[in-house]
Amino acid sequence: MSVQERLNVPIGRAAENWSTRPDCRRVLVVAHTVTAMTRLADILPVFDSDLRVQLVFTRARTSNFREGVTEYLNDLGVAAAPWEQAVEEDFDLALTASYGDDLHLIKAPLVAVSHGAGYNKLVRPETRKPGNPETRKPGNPETRKPGNPEIPDPAAAPGVFGLSGETLFRDGVLIPSAFVLSHEEQRERIRRSCPEALPAAVVAGDPTFDRLLAGRRWREDYRAALGATGGRRLILVSTTWGPTSLLGRFPEVLPRLLRELPADEYRVVFVAHPNAWHGHGVWQMRSWLASCERAGLVVLPPRSGWQAALVAADHVIGDHGSVTFYGAALGTHTMLGAFPHEDMDPDSPIAAFGRAAALLDEDRPLADQLAEDAARHRPDRFAAFTSQLTSVPGGSAAALRTLMYRLMELDEPAAPVRTVPPEAPVPVSLSWPARAGIAPLLVATEGDAAEVRVRRFPAEPRAGAGAGPAGAHLLADASEPEPRWYESADVLVRTEPVPDPAAWAERTLSEHGACRIAAAATPVEPGAAPALTAAVRAAGLLRLTVHGAPPDFPVEAATAALWHAALAGADLTAPATVKLHLGAAQAAVAIEPLPDGRPAREDPARGGTGTAGATPARAEDRPRI
């Protein structure tokens, strides 16, 4: 049903005669934005299993980021009333996670909660003029250089959104019957800025942070869902919305991380504020991120997944958004890519955290800064600030239920309230032909004929960004749709089994003049070691069998052992075993000539060891292995 259609049940003209539970307490849930609705969704389990309570939802009209709310409510399957009907009806309670619209018209006690980690942003008038190029430049280096931040003068600063008279009062009347604070420090800020609102302030903790705490039991499951297996370190990159956000000021952080970090040692996950997704459009955001997604970036959808990713993360890179502060509060190593001190209440815990956390220097390699700062990190590094996130860790749901049932004049249920851990993350993903199963990789090897260390880097972020690792060769999936990668690949792999892998490998090698190795997955018995059948130019057919590898080991990595063995001058006509190190994993790759193997046709005019840079050299310009 559209949120524009008036309801007849459970409110409306037919409600009294047609409702299955006509005598319920009625609760109105006001959704201003997707962000506000996700926060309210963290609270709604306080009403679980109570047949005495009926919830009705409505979409507020005035937010600049209303897009996505209707779809969210439809997906939840809730009873949704248009705003005009919602303010006509009587309710026993109303909930909001934002201000704006005519909340004072609602006929119910109103409980207001923050839609983020406390109350931190200053209320500022809209001063930026559309089309003014000086105000629209992303990544202005003068606004994000490490150093002493410019701190607003508290005496001259505007009020804090959610804690000031500008947001709490309408025509001299306090809008909420109760507004929820997460920590006692916010009560002190209210006392200083708007003491007349103090009687309505209730400290009830942070329900979202409690969900994060509850999710720590499932950390390994969340990591597996995000691909952080095999010893990979998970980096969560988080951006809020607006020109002062990480995406607004330092968008290069994503391709640079992907370019600098080995793909088998790190997993980079990206979460953007719902206002960024719905302000610009989901299609536009995916379009902006497309090359990074093709290079292996894990992108989470706007409503969910970020909570689980925070629990799973080893590192967080963010800005002044709540996700970054939650990461620091969990004790996770956290750095900043941007932080607009001028937009924040200088007395807020997030502002203090922003002054203490390390800010990435865009003029230095990001991987080096990440490693250096992580070496100095302790879980309690920011505890002086993050301890002010909640006064009742683990107890927010119980405190909120007590407040809400008191306002409804209803006894609380006998059963304890549930705190639900985050859902397992489900990233958005590109599929063929937008990308192949394996992203093009620049593969660097180091070692000798018996033992080799392999590091693989996404090739796409290096396009136009200088040379790749010295001596690297280019590996591409046989299904790679982009000609520049497919046609210049030194190694082509097919990880899906084919009926005759030897014939496929030989045919691919003969048709692809630049390719030196073509390898296809070989069918094996259940429980047997995974294997590839490889055709090698001037060396014939070989079997590569991977022994002792962890379950998630990428079988195509075995071609790096073959490549390096050939470069080291190994005799490929005799069986050999190469110990292969890939990130934290290791395996033994057995290289065996097939009994009826025959040399693949050699074309002396072609051949090569691959690309060391992002623009692959012509095949005829590259030396042969």
C-alpha positions as CSV (number, residue, x, y, z in Angstrom):
1,M,0.0,0.0,0.0
2,S,1.2,3.5,-0.7
3,V,2.0,5.8,2.2
4,Q,-0.3,8.3,0.5
5,E,-3.4,6.1,0.9
6,R,-5.5,6.6,4.1
7,L,-5.8,3.6,6.3
8,N,-9.2,2.2,7.4
9,V,-7.6,-0.4,9.7
10,P,-6.0,-0.4,12.3
11,I,-6.8,3.3,12.4
12,G,-9.4,5.1,10.3
13,R,-13.1,5.0,9.9
14,A,-13.5,1.2,9.9
15,A,-11.0,0.5,12.7
16,E,-13.5,0.1,15.5
17,N,-15.5,-2.6,13.8
18,W,-12.9,-4.3,11.6
19,S,-9.7,-4.4,13.7
20,T,-8.8,-7.8,15.0
21,R,-7.4,-6.2,18.1
22,P,-9.4,-3.0,18.4
23,D,-8.5,-2.2,22.0
24,C,-4.7,-2.0,21.5
25,R,-2.6,0.9,22.7
26,R,-1.7,2.7,19.5
27,V,1.9,3.8,18.8
28,L,2.8,6.2,15.9
29,V,6.3,5.8,14.4
30,V,7.4,8.8,12.5
31,A,10.1,8.1,9.8
32,H,11.8,11.2,8.5
33,T,14.6,9.5,6.6
34,V,16.0,6.0,6.1
35,T,18.7,6.8,8.7
36,A,16.0,7.7,11.3
37,M,14.0,4.6,10.4
38,T,17.1,2.3,10.9
39,R,17.5,3.8,14.4
40,L,13.8,3.3,15.2
41,A,14.1,-0.2,14.0
42,D,16.7,-0.8,16.7
43,I,14.2,0.2,19.3
44,L,11.0,-1.5,18.0
45,P,11.9,-4.9,19.5
46,V,10.8,-3.5,22.9
47,F,7.2,-4.1,21.6
48,D,7.8,-7.7,20.5
49,S,5.1,-10.3,21.3
50,D,2.9,-7.7,23.1
51,L,-0.7,-8.2,21.6
52,R,-1.8,-5.1,23.6
53,V,0.2,-2.7,21.3
54,Q,-0.4,-1.8,17.6
55,L,2.2,0.2,15.7
56,V,1.3,2.6,12.8
57,F,4.0,4.2,10.7
58,T,4.0,7.5,8.8
59,R,6.5,9.3,6.6
60,A,7.3,12.9,7.6
61,R,7.1,15.4,4.8
62,T,9.8,17.9,5.2
63,S,13.2,16.1,5.2
64,N,15.6,16.8,2.3
65,F,16.3,13.0,2.3
66,R,12.8,11.5,2.1
67,E,13.7,9.2,-0.8
68,G,13.9,5.5,0.2
69,V,11.6,5.8,3.2
70,T,8.5,4.6,1.3
71,E,10.3,1.6,0.0
72,Y,11.7,0.8,3.5
73,L,8.2,0.9,5.0
74,N,6.8,-1.3,2.3
75,D,9.6,-3.8,2.7
76,L,8.9,-3.9,6.5
77,G,5.3,-4.7,5.8
78,V,4.0,-2.2,8.3
79,A,0.7,-0.3,8.4
80,A,1.6,3.1,7.0
81,A,-0.6,6.1,7.1
82,P,-0.2,9.4,5.3
83,W,1.0,12.3,7.5
84,E,-2.4,14.1,7.2
85,Q,-4.2,11.1,8.7
86,A,-1.5,10.5,11.3
87,V,-2.0,14.0,12.8
88,E,-5.8,13.6,12.8
89,E,-5.8,10.4,14.9
90,D,-5.3,10.0,18.6
91,F,-2.4,7.7,19.7
92,D,-1.1,6.6,23.0
93,L,2.6,7.1,22.1
94,A,4.6,8.5,19.2
95,L,8.3,7.9,18.4
96,T,10.7,9.9,16.3
97,A,14.4,9.8,15.6
98,S,14.6,13.3,14.1
99,Y,13.0,16.7,14.4
100,G,11.3,18.7,11.6
101,D,7.8,18.7,10.2
102,D,4.9,19.6,12.4
103,L,5.6,17.1,15.2
104,H,3.8,19.4,17.6
105,L,0.5,18.4,15.8
106,I,0.8,14.8,16.8
107,K,-1.9,13.8,19.4
108,A,0.2,11.6,21.6
109,P,3.1,11.8,24.1
110,L,6.1,12.1,21.9
111,V,9.5,10.3,22.6
112,A,12.4,11.6,20.6
113,V,15.7,9.7,20.3
114,S,18.9,10.6,18.5
115,H,19.4,9.0,15.1
116,G,23.1,8.7,15.7
117,A,25.8,8.3,18.4
118,G,24.6,11.1,20.7
119,Y,24.1,14.8,19.8
120,N,27.1,16.3,18.1
121,K,26.4,18.5,15.1
122,L,25.8,22.2,15.3
123,V,22.6,23.7,13.8
124,R,23.8,25.9,10.9
125,P,21.8,27.9,8.4
126,E,22.0,26.8,4.7
127,T,24.6,29.2,3.4
128,R,26.0,27.3,0.5
129,K,24.8,28.6,-2.8
130,P,24.1,26.1,-5.6
131,G,26.6,26.2,-8.3
132,N,29.2,28.2,-6.5
133,P,32.4,26.4,-7.5
134,E,34.4,27.5,-4.5
135,T,32.0,25.7,-2.1
136,R,31.6,22.6,-4.2
137,K,35.2,21.4,-4.6
138,P,35.7,17.9,-3.1
139,G,38.9,17.2,-1.3
140,N,40.0,20.8,-0.8
141,P,43.5,20.0,0.7
142,E,43.4,23.0,3.0
143,T,40.4,21.6,4.9
144,R,41.8,18.2,5.7
145,K,45.6,18.6,6.3
146,P,46.8,16.9,9.5
147,G,47.6,19.4,12.2
148,N,45.8,21.7,14.7
149,P,42.1,21.8,13.8
150,E,40.2,25.0,13.9
151,I,37.8,24.7,16.8
152,P,34.6,26.9,16.9
153,D,34.3,29.4,19.7
154,P,31.7,27.9,22.1
155,A,30.4,31.3,22.9
156,A,29.7,32.2,19.3
157,A,28.7,28.7,18.2
158,P,25.1,27.9,17.2
159,G,23.0,25.4,19.1
160,V,23.4,21.6,18.9
161,F,20.9,19.7,16.8
162,G,18.7,17.8,19.3
163,L,19.9,19.7,22.4
164,S,19.0,23.3,21.6
165,G,15.8,25.3,21.8
166,E,15.9,25.7,18.0
167,T,15.1,22.0,17.7
168,L,13.2,21.2,20.9
169,F,10.7,24.0,21.0
170,R,7.9,25.2,18.8
171,D,6.2,28.5,19.6
172,G,7.6,28.4,23.1
173,V,6.3,24.9,23.7
174,L,8.5,21.8,24.2
175,I,7.8,19.4,21.4
176,P,8.7,16.0,22.9
177,S,7.2,14.7,26.1
178,A,10.6,13.0,26.6
179,F,13.8,13.1,24.7
180,V,16.3,10.4,25.1
181,L,20.0,11.0,26.0
182,S,22.5,8.3,25.7
183,H,24.8,9.6,28.5
184,E,24.8,11.9,31.5
185,E,27.2,14.3,29.8
186,Q,24.4,15.3,27.4
187,R,22.3,16.3,30.4
188,E,25.0,18.7,31.4
189,R,25.1,20.2,28.0
190,I,21.3,20.6,28.1
191,R,21.6,22.3,31.5
192,R,24.0,24.9,29.9
193,S,22.2,25.4,26.6
194,C,18.5,24.8,27.2
195,P,17.8,24.3,30.9
196,E,14.0,24.7,30.4
197,A,14.0,21.4,28.5
198,L,15.8,19.5,31.3
199,P,12.8,18.0,33.0
200,A,11.9,16.1,29.8
201,A,15.4,14.6,29.3
202,V,15.8,10.9,30.0
203,V,19.1,9.0,30.0
204,A,18.4,5.6,28.4
205,G,21.7,4.6,26.7
206,D,22.3,3.8,23.0
207,P,20.3,0.9,21.6
208,T,22.4,0.6,18.4
209,F,25.7,0.3,20.4
210,D,24.0,-2.4,22.5
211,R,23.3,-4.3,19.4
212,L,26.9,-4.1,18.4
213,L,28.0,-5.4,21.8
214,A,25.5,-8.2,21.4
215,G,26.9,-9.1,18.0
216,R,30.5,-9.8,19.2
217,R,29.7,-13.5,19.6
218,W,29.1,-13.7,15.8
219,R,32.2,-11.8,14.8
220,E,33.8,-14.7,12.8
221,D,30.5,-15.3,11.0
222,Y,30.3,-11.7,10.0
223,R,33.9,-11.7,8.8
224,A,33.2,-14.8,6.7
225,A,30.2,-13.1,5.1
226,L,32.4,-10.2,4.1
227,G,35.2,-12.3,2.7
228,A,37.6,-11.6,5.5
229,T,38.9,-15.1,5.6
230,G,42.3,-16.7,5.3
231,G,43.9,-14.2,7.7
232,R,42.8,-11.1,5.9
233,R,42.6,-7.9,7.8
234,L,39.2,-6.2,7.4
235,I,39.3,-2.4,6.8
236,L,35.9,-0.7,7.1
237,V,35.8,2.7,5.3
238,S,32.8,4.8,6.5
239,T,31.5,8.1,5.1
240,T,28.7,10.2,6.4
241,W,27.0,12.6,3.9
242,G,27.6,16.1,2.7
243,P,30.6,18.0,1.3
244,T,32.6,17.7,4.6
245,S,32.3,13.9,4.7
246,L,35.0,11.5,3.8
247,L,33.4,10.9,0.4
248,G,33.1,14.6,-0.1
249,R,36.6,15.6,0.9
250,F,38.8,12.6,0.2
251,P,37.1,10.2,-2.3
252,E,40.5,9.0,-3.5
253,V,40.8,7.0,-0.3
254,L,39.0,4.0,-1.8
255,P,41.1,3.4,-5.0
256,R,44.3,4.2,-3.1
257,L,43.7,1.6,-0.5
258,L,42.8,-1.0,-3.1
259,R,45.9,0.0,-5.1
260,E,48.3,-0.2,-2.1
261,L,47.0,-3.3,-0.2
262,P,47.5,-6.9,-1.3
263,A,44.2,-8.5,-2.1
264,D,44.9,-11.6,-0.2
265,E,46.0,-9.8,3.0
266,Y,43.2,-7.2,3.3
267,R,39.5,-6.9,2.6
268,V,38.2,-3.3,2.1
269,V,34.6,-2.8,3.0
270,F,32.7,0.4,2.3
271,V,29.6,1.8,4.0
272,A,28.0,5.1,3.1
273,H,25.4,7.1,5.1
274,P,21.8,6.5,3.7
275,N,21.6,10.2,3.0
276,A,24.4,9.8,0.5
277,W,22.7,6.8,-1.1
278,H,19.2,8.4,-1.4
279,G,20.3,12.0,-1.8
280,H,22.2,11.1,-5.0
281,G,20.4,7.9,-6.0
282,V,21.4,4.3,-5.5
283,W,22.3,4.0,-9.2
284,Q,24.6,7.0,-9.0
285,M,26.4,5.7,-6.0
286,R,26.9,2.3,-7.6
287,S,28.2,4.1,-10.7
288,W,30.7,6.1,-8.7
289,L,31.9,3.0,-7.0
290,A,31.9,0.7,-10.1
291,S,35.7,0.6,-10.7
292,C,36.4,0.0,-7.0
293,E,33.8,-2.8,-6.9
294,R,35.5,-4.4,-9.9
295,A,38.7,-4.3,-8.0
296,G,37.3,-6.1,-5.0
297,L,35.7,-3.4,-2.8
298,V,32.9,-4.8,-0.7
299,V,30.0,-2.4,-0.7
300,L,27.2,-2.6,1.9
301,P,23.6,-1.4,1.2
302,P,22.2,1.7,2.8
303,R,20.0,0.1,5.5
304,S,22.0,-2.7,7.0
305,G,25.2,-4.5,7.1
306,W,27.3,-1.7,8.6
307,Q,26.6,-2.9,12.1
308,A,27.9,-6.4,11.5
309,A,30.9,-4.9,9.5
310,L,31.8,-2.8,12.6
311,V,31.9,-5.9,14.7
312,A,34.0,-7.7,12.1
313,A,36.5,-4.9,11.4
314,D,40.2,-4.8,12.3
315,H,40.5,-1.2,11.2
316,V,38.1,1.7,10.6
317,I,38.7,4.7,8.5
318,G,36.0,7.4,8.7
319,D,34.9,10.9,9.5
320,H,32.6,12.6,11.9
321,G,29.8,10.1,11.4
322,S,28.4,7.8,14.0
323,V,29.8,4.7,12.4
324,T,33.4,5.9,13.0
325,F,32.7,6.7,16.6
326,Y,31.1,3.4,17.2
327,G,34.2,1.7,15.8
328,A,36.4,3.6,18.2
329,A,34.0,2.7,21.1
330,L,34.4,-1.0,20.3
331,G,38.1,-0.6,20.7
332,T,38.9,-1.1,17.0
333,H,41.8,0.7,15.5
334,T,40.2,3.8,14.0
335,M,41.7,6.6,11.8
336,L,40.1,9.6,10.1
337,G,40.1,10.5,6.5
338,A,38.2,13.8,7.1
339,F,36.8,15.6,10.1
340,P,35.0,19.0,9.9
341,H,35.7,20.4,13.4
342,E,33.9,23.5,12.5
343,D,30.6,21.6,12.1
344,M,30.8,19.9,15.5
345,D,29.9,20.9,19.0
346,P,33.4,21.3,20.5
347,D,32.1,19.9,23.9
348,S,30.8,16.7,22.4
349,P,32.7,13.4,22.8
350,I,32.9,13.0,19.0
351,A,34.5,16.4,18.6
352,A,37.1,15.4,21.3
353,F,37.7,12.1,19.6
354,G,38.2,14.0,16.3
355,R,40.9,16.1,17.9
356,A,42.7,13.0,19.2
357,A,42.5,10.5,16.3
358,A,45.1,10.4,13.6
359,L,44.1,12.0,10.3
360,L,45.4,10.4,7.1
361,D,47.9,12.5,5.1
362,E,47.0,12.2,1.5
363,D,50.6,13.0,0.5
364,R,51.9,9.8,2.0
365,P,51.2,6.1,1.2
366,L,48.0,5.1,3.1
367,A,49.2,1.6,3.8
368,D,52.2,2.9,5.7
369,Q,50.1,5.2,7.8
370,L,47.6,2.5,8.6
371,A,50.4,0.2,9.8
372,E,52.2,2.9,11.8
373,D,49.1,4.0,13.6
374,A,47.8,0.5,14.2
375,A,51.1,-0.4,15.9
376,R,50.4,2.4,18.4
377,H,46.8,1.4,19.0
378,R,45.3,0.1,22.2
379,P,41.7,-0.9,22.7
380,D,41.3,1.8,25.3
381,R,43.1,4.5,23.3
382,F,40.0,6.7,23.0
383,A,38.2,5.6,26.1
384,A,38.2,9.1,27.6
385,F,35.7,10.0,24.9
386,T,34.0,6.8,23.9
387,S,33.1,6.1,27.5
388,Q,30.6,9.0,27.1
389,L,28.7,7.2,24.4
390,T,26.3,5.4,26.8
391,S,25.7,5.5,30.5
392,V,23.9,2.1,30.5
393,P,25.8,-0.2,28.2
394,G,23.7,-3.2,27.4
395,G,20.7,-1.7,29.2
396,S,19.2,0.7,26.6
397,A,16.3,-1.5,25.5
398,A,15.1,-2.1,29.1
399,A,15.3,1.6,29.9
400,L,13.4,2.6,26.8
401,R,10.7,0.0,27.4
402,T,10.2,1.3,30.9
403,L,9.9,4.9,29.6
404,M,7.5,4.0,26.8
405,Y,5.2,1.8,28.7
406,R,5.0,4.4,31.5
407,L,3.9,7.0,28.9
408,M,1.3,4.6,27.5
409,E,0.1,3.8,31.1
410,L,0.6,0.2,30.4
411,D,2.3,-2.5,32.5
412,E,5.5,-3.8,31.0
413,P,5.5,-7.4,29.8
414,A,6.9,-10.0,32.2
415,A,9.4,-11.3,29.8
416,P,12.8,-9.5,29.6
417,V,13.3,-7.2,26.6
418,R,15.5,-8.6,23.8
419,T,18.6,-6.9,22.4
420,V,18.9,-8.3,18.9
421,P,22.4,-8.7,17.4
422,P,23.1,-7.3,13.9
423,E,21.9,-9.2,10.9
424,A,24.5,-11.0,8.8
425,P,25.8,-8.6,6.2
426,V,24.7,-9.0,2.6
427,P,26.9,-6.8,0.3
428,V,25.6,-5.5,-3.0
429,S,27.6,-7.1,-5.8
430,L,28.3,-6.7,-9.5
431,S,27.8,-9.8,-11.7
432,W,28.9,-10.7,-15.2
433,P,29.2,-8.9,-17.6
434,A,29.9,-5.9,-15.2
435,R,32.8,-7.9,-13.8
436,A,34.4,-11.3,-14.0
437,G,34.5,-13.8,-11.1
438,I,38.1,-12.9,-10.4
439,A,39.2,-9.3,-10.8
440,P,42.3,-8.8,-12.9
441,L,45.3,-9.1,-10.7
442,L,49.0,-8.0,-10.8
443,V,50.8,-11.0,-9.3
444,A,54.3,-10.4,-7.8
445,T,56.4,-13.4,-6.8
446,E,59.6,-13.6,-4.7
447,G,61.6,-16.7,-3.8
448,D,63.3,-19.6,-5.5
449,A,62.2,-22.7,-7.4
450,A,61.3,-24.5,-4.1
451,E,59.5,-21.7,-2.2
452,V,57.7,-18.6,-3.3
453,R,55.9,-15.7,-1.6
454,V,53.0,-14.3,-3.7
455,R,51.4,-10.9,-3.4
456,R,48.4,-10.0,-5.6
457,F,47.1,-6.5,-6.2
458,P,44.0,-5.4,-8.1
459,A,45.1,-4.2,-11.5
460,E,42.2,-1.7,-12.2
461,P,43.1,0.9,-9.5
462,R,46.6,1.1,-11.0
463,A,45.3,2.2,-14.4
464,G,46.9,5.6,-15.0
465,A,48.6,5.5,-11.6
466,G,52.1,4.4,-12.4
467,A,53.8,1.0,-12.4
468,G,52.8,-2.0,-10.5
469,P,55.0,-4.3,-8.4
470,A,58.3,-5.0,-10.1
471,G,58.3,-8.1,-12.2
472,A,54.6,-8.7,-11.8
473,H,52.5,-10.6,-14.3
474,L,48.8,-10.1,-15.1
475,L,46.3,-12.8,-14.2
476,A,42.8,-12.5,-15.6
477,D,39.7,-14.6,-15.5
478,A,38.8,-16.3,-18.8
479,S,35.4,-14.6,-18.5
480,E,36.9,-11.1,-18.1
481,P,34.7,-8.8,-20.2
482,E,37.2,-5.9,-20.5
483,P,39.4,-6.4,-23.6
484,R,42.4,-4.4,-22.2
485,W,42.8,-7.0,-19.4
486,Y,41.8,-10.1,-21.3
487,E,43.9,-9.5,-24.3
488,S,47.0,-8.6,-22.4
489,A,46.8,-11.3,-19.7
490,D,49.9,-13.4,-19.1
491,V,47.8,-16.0,-17.2
492,L,44.2,-16.9,-18.0
493,V,42.3,-19.0,-15.6
494,R,38.9,-20.7,-15.5
495,T,37.9,-21.8,-12.1
496,E,34.6,-23.4,-13.2
497,P,35.2,-27.1,-14.1
498,V,34.9,-28.0,-17.8
499,P,34.5,-31.5,-19.3
500,D,38.0,-31.4,-20.9
501,P,40.2,-28.9,-19.1
502,A,43.3,-29.9,-21.1
503,A,41.6,-29.2,-24.4
504,W,40.3,-25.9,-23.0
505,A,43.7,-24.9,-21.8
506,E,45.4,-25.8,-25.1
507,R,42.8,-24.0,-27.2
508,T,42.9,-20.9,-25.1
509,L,46.7,-20.8,-25.3
510,S,46.7,-21.2,-29.1
511,E,44.1,-18.5,-29.6
512,H,45.6,-16.0,-27.2
513,G,49.0,-14.9,-28.4
514,A,50.0,-12.8,-25.3
515,C,49.1,-15.6,-22.8
516,R,51.9,-17.7,-21.4
517,I,49.8,-20.0,-19.1
518,A,46.1,-21.0,-19.5
519,A,44.7,-23.1,-16.7
520,A,41.3,-24.6,-16.0
521,A,39.9,-26.3,-12.8
522,T,40.2,-30.0,-13.0
523,P,37.3,-32.2,-11.7
524,V,38.4,-34.2,-8.6
525,E,36.8,-36.6,-6.3
526,P,34.9,-35.1,-3.2
527,G,37.5,-34.4,-0.5
528,A,40.4,-34.5,-2.9
529,A,42.9,-31.7,-3.2
530,P,41.9,-29.1,-5.7
531,A,43.7,-29.1,-9.0
532,L,44.3,-27.2,-12.3
533,T,45.2,-28.4,-15.7
534,A,47.6,-25.9,-17.2
535,A,48.9,-25.4,-20.7
536,V,52.3,-23.6,-20.7
537,R,53.8,-22.2,-23.9
538,A,56.8,-24.3,-24.9
539,A,56.3,-26.7,-22.0
540,G,53.1,-28.6,-22.7
541,L,50.4,-29.7,-20.3
542,L,50.9,-29.8,-16.6
543,R,48.8,-30.7,-13.5
544,L,48.9,-28.3,-10.6
545,T,47.6,-29.9,-7.4
546,V,47.1,-27.8,-4.2
547,H,47.9,-29.7,-1.0
548,G,47.5,-28.5,2.6
549,A,45.7,-25.3,1.8
550,P,42.8,-23.9,3.9
551,P,39.3,-24.3,2.5
552,D,39.0,-20.8,1.1
553,F,42.4,-20.9,-0.7
554,P,42.0,-19.5,-4.2
555,V,43.0,-22.3,-6.4
556,E,44.1,-20.0,-9.3
557,A,47.0,-18.8,-7.1
558,A,48.7,-22.0,-7.9
559,T,49.6,-20.6,-11.3
560,A,51.9,-18.2,-9.5
561,A,54.0,-21.1,-8.3
562,L,54.2,-22.4,-11.8
563,W,55.1,-19.0,-13.2
564,H,57.9,-18.5,-10.7
565,A,59.2,-22.0,-11.1
566,A,59.5,-21.4,-14.8
567,L,61.2,-18.1,-14.3
568,A,63.6,-19.7,-11.8
569,G,64.7,-22.2,-14.5
570,A,62.9,-25.3,-13.1
571,D,62.7,-28.4,-15.3
572,L,59.0,-28.5,-16.0
573,T,59.3,-32.0,-17.5
574,A,60.0,-33.5,-14.1
575,P,57.6,-33.4,-11.1
576,A,58.3,-30.7,-8.5
577,T,56.7,-29.2,-5.5
578,V,56.7,-25.5,-4.7
579,K,55.8,-24.2,-1.2
580,L,53.6,-21.2,-1.8
581,H,52.9,-18.4,0.7
582,L,49.8,-16.2,0.0
583,G,48.9,-13.7,2.7
584,A,48.6,-15.7,6.0
585,A,47.9,-19.0,4.1
586,Q,50.4,-21.5,2.7
587,A,50.1,-24.5,0.5
588,A,52.2,-27.0,-1.3
589,V,51.7,-26.9,-5.1
590,A,52.6,-30.1,-6.9
591,I,53.6,-29.5,-10.5
592,E,53.4,-32.7,-12.7
593,P,53.7,-33.1,-16.4
594,L,50.7,-35.0,-17.8
595,P,51.6,-38.4,-19.3
596,D,50.4,-37.5,-22.8
597,G,51.3,-33.8,-22.5
598,R,52.6,-32.2,-25.7
599,P,54.2,-28.7,-26.1
600,A,51.7,-26.0,-26.9
601,R,52.4,-24.3,-30.2
602,E,55.1,-21.6,-29.8
603,D,54.7,-18.4,-31.8
604,P,58.2,-16.8,-31.8
605,A,56.7,-13.4,-32.7
606,R,54.7,-13.4,-29.4
607,G,55.1,-14.1,-25.8
608,G,56.0,-12.2,-22.6
609,T,56.1,-12.1,-18.9
610,G,53.3,-9.6,-18.4
611,T,52.7,-6.1,-17.3
612,A,54.4,-4.3,-14.5
613,G,52.1,-1.4,-14.9
614,A,48.5,-0.6,-15.3
615,T,48.7,-0.2,-19.1
616,P,49.8,-3.6,-20.3
617,A,52.8,-3.7,-22.6
618,R,52.3,-5.1,-26.1
619,A,52.8,-8.8,-26.2
620,E,55.6,-8.6,-28.7
621,D,57.5,-6.2,-26.5
622,R,57.6,-8.5,-23.5
623,P,60.3,-11.2,-22.9
624,R,59.3,-14.8,-22.8
625,I,59.4,-17.0,-19.7
